[in-house]
């Protein structure tokens, strides 16, 4: 139906109590004319997230010191595209990866399973009533845990089986010596 992004801030008070709160979210309806694949929609969501992060960080940078910005994605294809050389990607993928990599804020990308992905609610057309009562939307409790207890990061990427990658073409020249 669409794609979305949500930004949360994790903070710790003087008693070492950790809280996670929703700062901002945005969603977009999937384009109707050009049927995009789910990985392309996920990549568009990652690009949207990057834009939102740059906005939020520039708005808060004088009042809050951020120690790290971690971006979460439930698409292993998108995570592989983000690690791929841009010149190897097709135009759509390459343009969005370039936009993400040009972020003003250093970003760490990690994998999150779909059932723990807060932004998936925005991509599935949730109603306001659904969001009010959803356990992930207002601040997922798993983010309150130390980072070594977060979902395991996915690092097994293969360029050979990755969609959206240009095929390698080798040109062989033959010289005629007459």
C-alpha positions as CSV (number, residue, x, y, z in Angstrom):
1,X,0.0,0.0,0.0
2,X,2.9,2.4,0.7
3,X,6.0,3.0,2.7
4,X,6.8,4.9,5.8
5,X,9.4,5.9,8.4
6,X,9.3,6.6,12.1
7,X,11.9,8.3,14.3
8,X,12.3,7.5,17.9
9,X,14.6,8.9,20.6
10,X,16.0,6.7,23.3
11,X,17.0,8.5,26.5
12,X,18.2,7.6,29.9
13,X,17.5,9.6,33.0
14,X,19.7,10.1,36.1
15,X,18.3,6.9,37.7
16,X,19.4,4.9,34.6
17,X,15.7,4.4,33.5
18,X,15.5,4.2,29.7
19,X,12.6,5.5,27.7
20,X,11.9,5.4,23.9
21,X,9.5,7.9,22.4
22,X,8.2,8.6,19.0
23,X,9.5,11.9,17.6
24,X,8.2,12.0,14.0
25,X,6.8,9.8,11.3
26,X,5.8,10.1,7.7
27,X,4.2,7.7,5.2
28,X,3.7,7.8,1.5
29,X,1.2,6.0,-0.7
30,X,2.9,3.6,-3.2
31,X,2.8,5.0,-6.8
32,X,-0.1,3.6,-8.7
33,X,1.3,4.1,-12.3
34,X,4.6,2.4,-11.9
35,X,4.1,-0.9,-9.9
36,X,7.2,-0.9,-7.7
37,X,8.5,-4.1,-6.1
38,X,8.4,-4.4,-2.3
39,X,12.2,-4.0,-2.1
40,X,12.0,-0.7,-4.1
41,X,9.3,0.5,-1.7
42,X,11.4,-0.5,1.2
43,X,14.3,1.4,-0.3
44,X,12.1,4.5,-0.8
45,X,11.2,4.1,2.9
46,X,14.9,4.1,3.8
47,X,15.4,7.3,1.7
48,X,12.4,8.9,3.4
49,X,13.8,7.9,6.8
50,X,17.2,9.5,5.9
51,X,15.4,12.8,5.0
52,X,13.5,12.8,8.2
53,X,16.6,12.1,10.3
54,X,18.5,14.9,8.7
55,X,15.6,17.3,9.5
56,X,15.1,16.1,13.1
57,X,18.8,16.1,13.9
58,X,19.3,19.6,12.5
59,X,16.3,20.8,14.5
60,X,17.6,19.3,17.8
61,X,21.3,19.6,17.5
62,X,21.6,22.7,19.7
63,X,19.5,21.2,22.5
64,X,20.3,17.5,22.4
65,X,23.6,15.6,21.9
66,X,23.0,12.4,20.0
67,X,25.5,9.6,20.7
68,X,24.5,7.5,17.7
69,X,21.8,7.3,15.0
70,X,20.7,3.7,14.2
71,X,18.4,3.1,11.3
72,X,16.4,-0.1,11.1
73,X,15.2,-2.0,8.1
74,X,13.4,-5.3,7.7
75,X,14.5,-5.8,4.1
76,X,17.8,-7.7,3.7
77,X,17.8,-6.6,0.0
78,X,17.8,-2.9,1.0
79,X,20.6,-3.6,3.5
80,X,22.6,-5.2,0.7
81,X,22.0,-2.4,-1.7
82,X,23.2,0.1,1.0
83,X,26.5,-1.9,1.2
84,X,26.9,-2.3,-2.6
85,X,29.0,-0.1,-4.8
86,X,26.6,2.4,-6.3
87,X,28.0,2.0,-9.8
88,X,26.9,-1.6,-9.7
89,X,23.2,-0.7,-9.0
90,X,20.5,0.1,-11.5
91,X,19.3,3.7,-11.8
92,X,16.4,3.6,-9.3
93,X,18.4,1.8,-6.6
94,X,21.6,3.8,-7.2
95,X,19.9,7.1,-7.0
96,X,18.3,6.3,-3.6
97,X,21.4,4.7,-2.2
98,X,23.3,7.8,-3.2
99,X,20.7,10.0,-1.4
100,X,21.0,7.8,1.7
101,X,24.8,7.8,1.7
102,X,24.8,11.6,1.3
103,X,23.1,12.0,4.7
104,X,24.4,14.9,6.8
105,X,24.2,12.5,9.8
106,X,26.4,9.4,10.2
107,X,23.9,6.5,10.0
108,X,24.3,2.9,11.2
109,X,22.0,0.5,9.4
110,X,20.7,-2.6,11.1
111,X,18.3,-5.4,10.4
112,X,15.0,-5.7,12.4
113,X,12.5,-8.6,11.9
114,X,9.2,-7.4,10.3
115,X,7.2,-8.2,13.4
116,X,9.3,-5.8,15.4
117,X,9.4,-3.1,12.8
118,X,7.5,0.0,14.0
119,X,7.4,1.7,10.5
120,X,5.6,-1.3,9.0
121,X,2.4,0.0,10.6
122,X,2.6,3.1,8.4
123,X,3.1,1.0,5.2
124,X,0.1,-1.2,5.8
125,X,-2.5,1.5,6.1
126,X,-3.1,1.5,9.8
127,X,-6.0,3.6,11.2
128,X,-5.5,6.2,13.9
129,X,-7.3,3.8,16.3
130,X,-4.9,1.0,15.4
131,X,-1.9,3.3,16.1
132,X,-3.2,4.5,19.4
133,X,-3.3,0.9,20.8
134,X,-0.4,-0.7,19.0
135,X,2.4,-1.8,21.3
136,X,5.2,-0.9,18.9
137,X,4.1,2.5,17.6
138,X,4.7,4.8,20.6
139,X,8.0,3.3,21.6
140,X,9.1,-0.3,21.1
141,X,10.2,-1.8,24.4
142,X,12.9,-3.8,22.7
143,X,14.8,-0.5,22.0
144,X,14.9,0.1,25.7
145,X,17.3,-2.8,26.1
146,X,21.0,-2.6,25.7
147,X,22.2,-2.8,22.1
148,X,23.7,-6.3,22.6
149,X,20.1,-7.5,23.2
150,X,18.6,-5.9,20.0
151,X,17.7,-8.1,17.1
152,X,20.7,-9.8,15.5
153,X,22.2,-7.9,12.6
154,X,22.0,-9.5,9.1
155,X,25.3,-9.5,7.3
156,X,25.2,-12.2,4.8
157,X,24.9,-10.4,1.4
158,X,25.5,-11.8,-2.0
159,X,25.8,-9.5,-5.0
160,X,25.2,-12.4,-7.4
161,X,21.6,-13.0,-6.3
162,X,20.7,-9.4,-5.5
163,X,18.0,-7.8,-7.7
164,X,18.5,-4.3,-9.0
165,X,22.2,-4.9,-9.8
166,X,23.6,-4.3,-13.3
167,X,24.9,-7.3,-15.1
168,X,28.6,-7.3,-15.7
169,X,29.4,-7.1,-19.4
170,X,32.8,-7.9,-20.7
171,X,33.8,-6.5,-24.1
172,X,36.3,-8.4,-26.0
173,X,38.1,-6.7,-28.8
174,X,39.6,-8.5,-31.8
175,X,42.5,-6.9,-33.6
176,X,43.0,-7.8,-37.2
177,X,46.7,-7.5,-38.2
178,X,46.8,-7.3,-41.9
